Amino acid sequence: PGRGSAAGSIVAYALGITDLDPLHYSLLFERFLNPDRINMPDVDIDFSVSGRSEVMKYVTDKYGGHEHVAQIITFGTIGAKAAIRDSGRIFQYPYSDTDKLAKFIPDKPVGTTLRDVLTQGEDGEYVAGEKHPGQAREIIQFVNTNEGAREVLDTAFEIEGFARHAGTHAAGVVISEERLTDIVPLQKVKDTDSVMVQHPMSDVEALGLLKVDFLGLRNLDVIEETLETIRQNTGEEVDIQNIPLDDEKTLKMFARGDTFGVFQFESGGMQRMLQEVRPDRFDDLVALNALYRPGPMDYIPTFKKGKHDPESVDYRDERLKPILEPTYGVAAYQEQLMEISKLLGGFTPGQADTLRKAIGKKNAAMLATLKDKFMEGCAANDVSLDVADELWNWMEKAGGYSFNKSHSACYSFLAFQTAYLKAHYPEAYMAALMSSVMNTKDRVPQYVAEARAMKIEVLPPDVNESGRRFTVVGNTIRFGLSAVKNVGENTVEAIRAAREEGGPFADIFDFCERVDSSTYNKRTLESLIKCGAFDNVGPSRAAMVAVHAKAVERSTKSLKGACEDQFSMFDDAEIAPPKPAF
């Protein structure tokens, strides 16, 4: 679905690009497009991760192939620590000293630069910066007491920020009516048939090329898989686009903060915020989604107080109540500031959007001009000079943290869909959620623990029962084989093929004889044993671990003999040699 400011367009909603009715949720069209806007409006569209490649293929085929459709290059730059390490290698500085110097750079906040830590005075000497004085002093002391360290640090300062490698933008795609080869340089994308523009995103937009964002969102895959599981297991067709947004069970789950695994609301901080605020309507979730970020987070207590004590809300001017009442007096959205400037300042929709941009970019010259206009408009609307000045200062401050309501509403709707499925179809949802993170091994145990906390039994893997992904079995979830460490996709497909051809495995030796031995090794088999995948076909795990090497060796020899067209001395015998005893 589409998201962002495009959700303010009724045409986008009517065409099915976006999922929320902008009239019902008071989403402003002018936030998306207005007469004063110069650049192209941006439409961000999320696709399932599994479906994004199909969309790319469709767009490429429809609009003329790779000469007209291309992805966009990105450049990974040299960070502070990497700059020190690269510089150390250049000058053959001892690795241990280089590593020590690099580790003086703090890990947080992410993206800390050398210039955040140190500055150079007019005499060329290093001086501690304001942000990290402690680390800066350690670096200065190290440089002053270790020969060669100064040269390494000086060079690191020079190369930091240089492009280190090229990559492909995660979402950006260029579509051009003209041949792209006549406009920009192109190059092949590694290991694919696609091409990409050799200019970064900012240059692409400056050239006037149409850029579209095709974003892959894992949660859409989770929703699709959940709906398919429900359909297969019960025959029920859940209309996920038309679920009731006042669903009591779902809203109570949000109020409890029981949102681990729910899109946008699963962090510990989000869960604590939900428990404190106790939202009881969809509009509350939209506002909290907008407020839970650095800056506006400071206003969550005000939001909470206003929600539970409406009389305490100060609207500054009663005419602003219809605009600010949904968020209990807090300007959570950019659109609210635009509405205020129109109502009291006499701004046109286009001017209101210009104000939003000027506040966001801290454009002092533009803000000065707009303030004069706002004060004139307020005077014409019987707002006193003091109140108008107070309102302007409040708007300017709020504009620095307020968020795009259209975007927050779209993502909150998606969050509500995931929460609804978790509340009403917990087994199907949790199974799909676990399957979506099978390649992120540390996430699987977290979701397994959440399922068990929800009183859902998670059954261990089983070579005779498990599929590639997590599956629902009655009121339980069966572990997927692809989530087992050291078990690759080829192994899983070989196991499934052997089961389809010859039925369930009798024991570990039967498994090794029937499953293509080129797809697994001793480590694979050991992982399957230890996770319980053979518990239903053999003795203890310890006993199976003791003989698994023999089982693999036996199957490997059988394969080798078959490949070389060799005959076993037992081929004509009526009785095969016995399997090794446990």
C-alpha positions in Angstrom: 0.0 0.0 0.0 1.0 3.6 -0.4 1.9 5.7 2.5 3.3 9.1 3.4 1.7 12.4 2.3 0.1 10.6 -0.7 -2.5 9.2 1.8 -4.0 12.7 1.8 -5.2 12.2 -1.8 -8.7 11.0 -2.3 -7.8 10.0 -5.9 -5.0 7.8 -4.6 -7.5 6.2 -2.2 -10.1 5.7 -4.9 -7.5 4.1 -7.1 -6.5 1.7 -4.4 -3.0 3.1 -4.0 -3.6 3.9 -0.4 -5.8 2.2 2.2 -7.2 5.0 4.4 -10.1 7.4 3.5 -8.4 10.8 3.8 -11.7 12.5 4.4 -12.6 10.3 7.3 -9.2 10.7 9.0 -8.7 14.4 8.1 -5.6 13.9 6.1 -4.6 17.0 4.1 -4.2 16.9 0.4 -2.1 20.1 0.5 0.6 18.2 2.5 0.9 16.0 -0.7 0.4 18.5 -3.5 -0.5 22.2 -3.7 -0.1 25.1 -6.2 3.0 26.4 -4.5 4.9 23.1 -4.7 7.7 23.1 -7.2 9.1 19.6 -7.0 7.4 16.3 -7.9 5.1 14.9 -5.2 6.6 11.7 -3.7 4.6 8.5 -3.4 6.1 5.9 -1.2 4.7 2.4 -1.8 5.4 -0.7 0.4 5.4 -4.1 -1.1 5.9 -7.5 0.5 9.6 -8.5 0.4 8.7 -11.6 -1.6 6.6 -9.5 -4.1 9.0 -6.6 -4.7 11.0 -8.4 -7.3 7.8 -9.1 -9.3 6.9 -5.4 -9.1 10.3 -4.5 -10.4 10.0 -6.9 -13.3 6.5 -5.6 -14.2 7.6 -2.0 -14.2 10.8 -2.8 -16.2 8.8 -4.7 -18.8 6.0 -2.1 -19.0 8.1 1.0 -19.4 10.7 -0.2 -21.9 13.2 -2.4 -20.2 16.5 -1.5 -18.5 17.1 1.5 -20.9 14.2 3.2 -19.2 14.0 1.7 -15.7 17.0 1.5 -13.4 17.8 1.3 -9.7 19.9 4.0 -8.0 23.4 3.7 -6.7 24.5 4.4 -3.1 27.9 5.0 -1.8 29.1 3.6 1.5 31.5 6.0 3.1 34.5 5.6 5.3 33.5 6.0 9.0 35.7 7.3 11.8 36.9 3.9 13.0 37.4 2.5 9.5 39.4 5.7 8.6 41.8 5.0 11.4 42.2 1.4 10.6 42.7 2.1 6.9 45.2 4.7 7.7 47.0 2.3 10.1 47.3 -0.2 7.3 48.7 2.4 4.9 51.5 3.4 7.2 52.0 -0.2 8.5 51.3 0.9 12.0 51.1 -1.9 14.5 47.6 -3.5 14.4 47.1 -3.5 18.2 47.9 0.2 18.4 45.7 1.0 15.5 42.8 -1.0 17.0 43.3 0.7 20.3 43.2 4.2 18.7 40.0 3.3 16.7 38.3 2.0 19.8 38.6 5.4 21.4 35.8 6.6 19.0 32.5 6.1 20.8 30.0 3.6 19.3 27.0 5.8 20.2 25.5 7.8 18.8 25.8 5.8 15.6 27.7 7.8 13.0 30.0 9.7 15.3 32.7 11.3 13.3 36.3 12.2 14.1 35.3 15.9 14.0 32.6 15.2 16.6 35.4 14.1 19.0 38.3 16.3 18.0 38.9 19.7 16.4 42.1 21.2 15.2 43.3 24.6 16.5 45.0 27.2 14.3 48.4 25.7 15.3 47.3 22.3 14.0 47.1 20.7 17.4 44.1 18.6 18.4 41.6 20.0 20.8 38.8 18.1 22.6 35.4 18.7 21.2 32.3 19.4 23.3 30.5 16.2 22.5 33.0 13.6 23.7 35.7 15.3 25.8 36.7 12.2 27.7 37.5 10.1 24.6 39.1 13.2 23.0 41.6 13.5 25.9 42.4 9.8 25.6 43.1 10.1 21.9 45.3 13.2 22.4 47.3 11.5 25.1 47.7 8.4 22.9 48.9 10.5 19.9 51.3 12.5 22.0 52.9 9.4 23.5 53.0 7.0 20.6 55.3 7.5 17.7 53.6 7.4 14.3 50.1 7.8 15.8 49.8 11.4 14.8 50.4 10.5 11.1 47.7 7.9 11.3 45.2 10.2 12.9 46.0 13.1 10.5 45.4 10.8 7.5 42.2 9.4 9.0 40.9 13.0 9.2 41.6 13.4 5.5 40.0 10.2 4.3 37.0 10.1 6.6 33.8 10.4 4.5 35.3 9.3 1.3 33.3 6.8 -0.8 34.4 3.3 0.1 32.1 1.1 -2.0 29.0 1.2 -4.2 25.7 -0.4 -3.4 22.1 -0.3 -4.5 19.5 1.9 -3.0 17.0 -0.2 -1.0 13.9 1.3 -2.6 14.6 4.0 -5.2 13.9 3.3 -8.9 14.2 5.7 -11.8 11.6 5.6 -14.6 12.3 7.6 -17.7 10.4 8.2 -21.0 13.7 8.9 -22.6 16.5 6.4 -22.8 18.5 6.6 -19.6 21.7 6.1 -21.5 21.2 9.5 -23.2 20.9 11.2 -19.8 23.0 9.4 -17.1 25.7 6.7 -16.9 24.5 3.2 -16.0 26.1 0.1 -14.6 25.1 -3.5 -14.0 23.9 -4.5 -10.5 26.1 -7.3 -9.2 24.6 -10.8 -9.5 21.4 -9.6 -11.2 20.1 -8.6 -14.6 19.2 -5.1 -13.4 21.1 -1.9 -14.0 21.5 1.2 -11.8 22.1 4.9 -12.3 25.6 5.9 -11.3 24.4 9.1 -9.7 23.2 9.1 -6.1 19.6 9.9 -5.1 20.2 13.7 -4.7 21.7 14.0 -8.2 18.9 12.0 -9.7 16.3 14.3 -8.3 18.3 17.4 -9.3 18.4 16.1 -12.9 14.6 16.1 -12.9 14.3 12.3 -13.3 11.2 10.6 -11.9 12.1 8.6 -8.8 9.8 6.1 -7.3 10.3 4.3 -4.0 9.4 0.5 -4.0 10.0 -0.5 -0.4 10.0 -4.1 0.7 8.3 -4.5 4.1 8.5 -7.9 5.9 5.3 -7.3 7.9 3.3 -7.5 4.7 4.7 -10.9 4.1 3.6 -11.8 7.6 0.1 -10.6 7.0 -0.2 -12.5 3.7 1.1 -15.7 5.2 -1.2 -15.4 8.2 -4.2 -15.0 6.0 -3.2 -18.0 3.8 -2.8 -20.2 6.9 -6.2 -19.2 8.2 -7.7 -19.9 4.8 -6.1 -23.3 4.6 -6.8 -24.4 8.1 -10.3 -23.0 8.6 -11.6 -21.9 5.2 -12.3 -18.5 6.6 -11.5 -15.4 4.4 -10.4 -12.5 6.6 -11.0 -9.2 4.9 -8.0 -7.5 6.5 -8.6 -4.2 4.7 -12.0 -3.8 6.4 -11.4 -4.9 9.9 -13.2 -2.8 12.6 -10.8 -0.2 13.9 -12.8 -0.1 17.2 -12.3 -3.8 17.8 -12.3 -4.2 21.6 -10.0 -7.2 21.8 -7.3 -5.5 19.7 -7.6 -2.1 21.5 -7.3 -3.9 24.9 -4.2 -5.6 23.7 -2.7 -2.2 22.8 -3.7 -0.8 26.2 -1.9 -3.7 28.0 1.2 -3.1 25.9 1.0 -6.6 24.7 2.5 -5.7 21.4 5.7 -7.7 20.9 5.6 -8.7 17.3 3.2 -5.9 16.3 4.5 -3.5 13.6 5.8 -0.2 14.9 4.8 -0.9 18.5 6.9 -3.9 19.6 9.9 -2.2 21.3 10.1 -2.2 25.1 9.7 1.6 25.2 6.6 1.5 23.0 5.0 -1.2 25.3 5.7 0.9 28.4 4.2 4.0 26.8 1.1 2.1 25.8 0.7 0.8 29.4 0.9 4.4 30.7 -1.3 6.1 28.2 -3.8 3.2 27.8 -5.1 4.1 24.3 -8.7 3.1 23.6 -9.2 4.3 20.0 -7.4 4.1 16.7 -6.7 7.9 16.6 -4.7 7.5 19.9 -2.5 5.0 18.2 -1.9 7.3 15.2 -0.9 10.1 17.6 1.4 7.9 19.8 3.1 6.5 16.7 3.9 10.1 15.7 5.0 11.1 19.1 7.2 8.2 20.0 10.5 9.5 18.5 13.3 11.8 19.8 11.9 15.3 20.5 8.2 14.8 20.5 8.6 12.0 23.1 8.9 14.7 25.7 5.2 15.6 25.1 3.8 12.1 25.7 3.1 13.0 29.4 1.1 16.1 28.2 -0.8 13.8 25.8 -1.5 11.3 28.6 -2.7 14.0 31.0 -5.0 15.5 28.4 -6.4 12.2 27.5 -7.4 11.3 31.1 -8.2 14.8 32.2 -9.6 16.8 29.2 -10.3 19.8 31.3 -6.6 20.4 31.8 -6.0 20.9 28.1 -4.9 24.5 27.1 -5.9 25.2 23.5 -4.5 28.8 23.6 -7.5 29.9 21.6 -10.9 28.1 21.6 -11.0 28.3 17.8 -8.1 25.8 17.8 -10.0 23.2 19.8 -11.3 21.3 16.7 -7.7 21.1 15.4 -5.9 20.1 18.7 -8.6 18.2 20.5 -7.9 14.8 18.8 -4.3 15.0 20.3 -5.3 16.6 23.6 -3.6 19.9 22.9 -0.3 18.5 21.7 0.7 19.4 18.1 1.6 15.9 17.1 1.2 16.5 13.4 2.6 18.9 10.8 -0.9 19.1 9.3 -2.2 20.7 12.6 0.3 23.5 12.3 -0.8 24.0 8.6 -4.5 24.2 9.7 -3.7 26.7 12.5 -1.8 29.0 10.0 -4.8 28.8 7.7 -7.4 29.4 10.4 -5.9 32.2 12.3 -3.0 33.4 10.1 -5.1 33.6 6.9 -2.6 31.4 5.0 -3.5 29.7 1.7 -3.0 25.9 1.7 0.2 26.4 -0.4 1.5 29.0 2.0 0.7 26.7 5.0 2.8 24.0 3.4 5.6 26.5 2.8 5.5 27.3 6.5 5.8 23.6 7.4 8.9 23.3 5.2 10.5 26.5 6.5 10.1 25.4 10.1 11.4 21.9 9.3 14.5 23.3 7.5 15.0 26.2 10.0 15.0 28.7 7.1 15.4 31.9 9.1 14.9 34.3 6.2 11.7 32.5 5.0 10.4 32.3 8.6 10.9 36.0 9.2 8.7 36.8 6.1 6.1 34.2 7.1 5.9 35.4 10.7 5.0 38.9 9.5 2.2 37.5 7.4 1.0 35.3 10.2 0.9 38.2 12.6 -1.1 40.3 10.1 -3.5 37.4 9.6 -4.0 36.9 13.4 -4.7 40.6 13.8 -7.3 40.4 11.1 -8.9 37.5 13.0 -9.0 39.3 16.3 -6.1 37.5 17.9 -4.2 39.8 20.2 -0.5 40.6 19.5 0.7 38.8 22.6 -1.3 35.6 21.9 -0.3 35.7 18.2 3.4 36.0 19.2 3.0 33.1 21.7 1.2 31.0 19.1 4.0 31.6 16.6 6.8 30.7 19.0 4.8 27.6 20.0 4.3 26.6 16.3 7.9 27.1 15.5 9.0 24.9 18.4 6.3 22.3 17.6 7.2 22.2 13.9 10.6 20.9 14.8 9.2 17.7 16.2 5.7 17.3 14.7 5.2 14.4 12.2 3.4 13.7 9.0 -0.1 12.6 10.0 -0.7 10.8 6.7 2.3 8.7 7.2 1.6 7.9 10.8 -2.0 7.0 10.0 -1.0 4.6 7.2 1.6 2.8 9.4 -0.8 2.8 12.4 -3.4 1.1 10.2 -0.8 -1.5 9.2 0.1 -1.9 12.9 -3.6 -2.4 13.8 -3.9 -5.1 11.1 -1.0 -7.0 12.7 -2.4 -6.5 16.2 -5.8 -7.7 15.1 -4.3 -10.9 13.7 -2.3 -11.5 16.8 -5.4 -11.0 19.0 -7.8 -13.1 17.0 -5.6 -15.6 15.2 -2.6 -16.0 17.5 -1.2 -19.3 16.3 -1.4 -18.4 12.6 0.1 -15.0 13.2 3.0 -16.1 15.5 3.9 -18.9 13.0 4.1 -16.4 10.2 6.1 -14.0 12.3 8.6 -16.7 13.2 8.9 -17.8 9.6 9.6 -14.2 8.6 12.8 -14.0 10.7 14.2 -17.5 10.1 17.3 -16.0 8.7 17.8 -13.9 11.8 18.5 -16.6 14.3 18.4 -14.3 17.4 14.9 -13.2 16.7 13.4 -16.7 16.4 13.9 -17.5 20.2 12.3 -14.2 21.1 9.1 -14.9 19.1 9.1 -18.5 20.4 9.2 -17.1 24.0 6.4 -14.7 23.1 4.2 -17.5 21.7 4.8 -19.6 24.9 3.9 -16.5 27.0 0.6 -16.5 25.0 0.0 -20.1 26.1 0.8 -21.4 22.6 2.8 -24.7 22.6 5.7 -24.6 20.1 6.6 -28.1 19.0 10.2 -29.0 18.2 11.3 -29.7 14.6 10.4 -33.1 13.3 12.0 -34.7 10.2 8.6 -36.4 9.5 6.3 -33.5 10.2 8.1 -30.1 9.8 8.0 -28.1 6.6 10.4 -25.4 5.6 8.6 -22.7 7.6 6.8 -22.7 10.9 3.3 -24.3 10.6 0.1 -24.4 12.6 -0.9 -27.8 13.9 -4.2 -27.5 15.7 -3.6 -25.0 18.6 0.2 -25.5 18.4 3.0 -24.3 16.2 5.5 -26.8 14.6 9.1 -25.5 14.3 10.3 -25.0 10.7 13.3 -26.9 9.5 14.9 -23.9 7.8 15.1 -22.2 11.2 17.5 -24.9 12.5 21.1 -23.9 12.5 23.3 -25.5 9.8 20.2 -26.7 7.9 20.1 -25.1 4.4 17.3 -24.8 1.9 18.7 -27.6 -0.2 18.7 -29.9 2.8 15.0 -29.1 3.5 14.0 -29.6 -0.1 15.8 -33.0 -0.1 14.1 -34.1 3.1 10.6 -33.1 1.7 11.3 -34.9 -1.5 12.4 -38.1 0.3 9.2 -38.0 2.4 7.0 -37.5 -0.6 8.6 -40.4 -2.4 9.0 -43.0 0.4 6.9 -41.8 3.3 8.0 -41.1 6.9 11.5 -41.9 8.0 11.9 -45.0 10.2 15.1 -43.9 11.9 18.3 -41.9 11.4 19.8 -44.6 9.1 16.7 -44.6 7.0 16.9 -40.8 6.8 20.6 -40.9 5.7 19.9 -43.6 3.1 17.0 -41.8 1.5 17.9 -38.1 1.7 20.4 -36.9 -0.9 23.7 -36.9 1.0 25.1 -34.2 -1.1 22.8 -31.7 0.6 23.9 -32.3 4.2 26.9 -33.2 6.3 27.7 -34.5 9.8 27.2 -31.0 11.3 23.7 -30.7 9.7 22.7 -34.1 11.1 24.0 -33.3 14.5 22.0 -30.0 14.6 18.8 -31.9 13.6 19.4 -34.5 16.4 20.1 -31.9 19.1 17.1 -29.8 18.3 14.8 -32.8 18.6 14.0 -33.4 14.9 14.6 -37.2 15.4 13.0 -37.6 18.8 10.0 -39.4 17.4 12.0 -42.0 15.3 14.9 -43.0 17.6 16.3 -43.6 21.0 17.9 -40.8 23.1 19.6 -37.8 21.4 22.9 -38.9 23.0 22.6 -42.3 21.4 21.9 -40.8 18.0 24.7 -38.3 18.3 27.0 -41.3 19.0 26.2 -43.0 15.7 25.3 -40.1 13.4 28.8 -40.0 11.9 28.5 -43.7 10.9 25.1 -43.0 9.4 26.4 -40.2 7.2 29.5 -42.2 6.2 27.4 -45.2 5.2 25.1 -43.0 3.0 28.1 -41.3 1.5 29.7 -44.6 0.5 26.5 -45.8 -1.0 26.3 -42.6 -3.1 29.9 -42.9 -4.2 29.4 -46.5 -5.2 26.3 -45.7 -7.2 28.0 -42.8 -8.9 30.9 -45.0 -10.0 28.6 -47.8 -11.2 30.2 -50.1 -8.7 28.5 -53.1 -7.3 28.5 -54.0 -3.6 29.4 -57.6 -2.6 26.0 -57.7 -1.0 24.0 -56.7 -4.1 23.0 -60.2 -4.8 22.5 -61.2 -1.2 19.0 -61.6 0.2 20.0 -60.0 3.5 21.7 -56.6 3.6 24.4 -56.0 6.2 23.0 -54.9 9.6 22.9 -51.3 10.5 25.2 -50.3 13.3 23.6 -50.8 16.7 22.8 -47.9 18.9 
